[in-house]
Amino acid sequence: MAQHSTRAAAALARLPEIDPAIAALALWCSYRDSETPTSTRGETILIGPEFVLLPLSEQTGLIAHHVMHVALRHSARRAAAQERYGARFRAGEFDLACDALVNETLLQGGHALPRPAVRAADLVDMLPPKDRPQNVLADWDCDRLYVAMRLQAPTPGSSEDGAFERYARQQGFSPDLEGSEADDGKPEVWSGRVEQAMAAGQRAGSGIGAVLTRFGDLPKATVPWEIRLRRMLNKALAEAPRLSHSRPDRAWLARDSHARETGGAQPVFEPGRAREGQRPRVVIGLDTSSSISSLTLDLFAAEAVSILRRTGAEAHLLRFDTEVHAQVRLSKPDQIHSLSLRQGGGTDFEPVFAQALALDPSLIVMLTDLDAPTPQGVSARVIWAVPSEPPFAPGFGEVLVMDGTG
């Protein structure tokens, strides 16, 4: 690949000696000298004037840092997250998650980085103990770390900074990702390159390939659960045309008219199609004893209400645990939070399904962790929206895992 940066030449030449994995990935990146601070833009690394003031070891570490940003498609993934979360998205926190994972990887691989450097280990230590991954580099990616951080953010309207904002400020963190297209069509390409590079590093016995047996932040071609929900709702709520013998099919009318004009045989009558007059109805059951996060719930509400508006369906929200304790007609996203929330307790699906079926719904959506036996004999169409892969498959309906990462 063409390399036009003179500032990066020495660091790039040193990479194969200390980290064969990153050296292999560096061949797929472009380099340009820039008058702005060193940053990553898509597959191009812009080398700023401050770069040459660093010792060669830190220059190499900083180049490796940005090569990892390119290889892991962080610019494109940030753009995709922006589209996904909309006004709720916090670009600075997403960049912090990306930088922290990259730095943790490089430090474990023996690289030198300009200090102070943000680290994933520090961010994970600020999460509640129950939410901490056993091995953040093996188990988590930047999207999952970002969601975990957002769930600990101060309540909207609070004047206080969150713990992660304070940490970023103390470490002198400055975002180094620039804009890119959300869909660059290359997740499989870069995933293959990263896996091959890591294998080369393991064989060489040095660098990140030698210390990482599994890496969670690989680029993946995934479909966010909101898109899958959209497809499910559209499919379930599409108005299915029915045959109407009170009106002929248009094609039959044309053939009949032609037969009359030409004296030919009259075609056999074909009924036309009429749309159902009844407005589709959706019942959404919210299990208040489940572990669905507020961020996931916000995304679900926004997506569901958008679909309902486009299809003209009406929706009813049922909050339940062992009984149904609230019902509301849903017309805007914030209504999913508008009722007082009873938390804790067990789950019983029998009462909520009885009340849902009494509304004669076109579709039932259950937001739950499926931590209870499912009822028998339910003939309605059902989507089970769950926060993580359930321990067992329900006896009916479709399962949608809303894991926050897609």
PyMOL commands that set and color helices and strands:
alter all, ss='L'
color gray80, all
select helices_A, chain A and resi 9-18+20-26+49-53+56-71+74-88+91-108+120-125+129-131+136-139+142-150+163-170+187-204+208-211+225-237+250-262+294-311+333-337+349-358
alter helices_A, ss='H'
color red, helices_A
select strands_A, chain A and resi 30-33+39-41+44-47+242-248+271-274+281-287+314-320+324-330+363-367+382-386+398-401
alter strands_A, ss='S'
color yellow, strands_A
deselect
rebuild
show_as cartoon
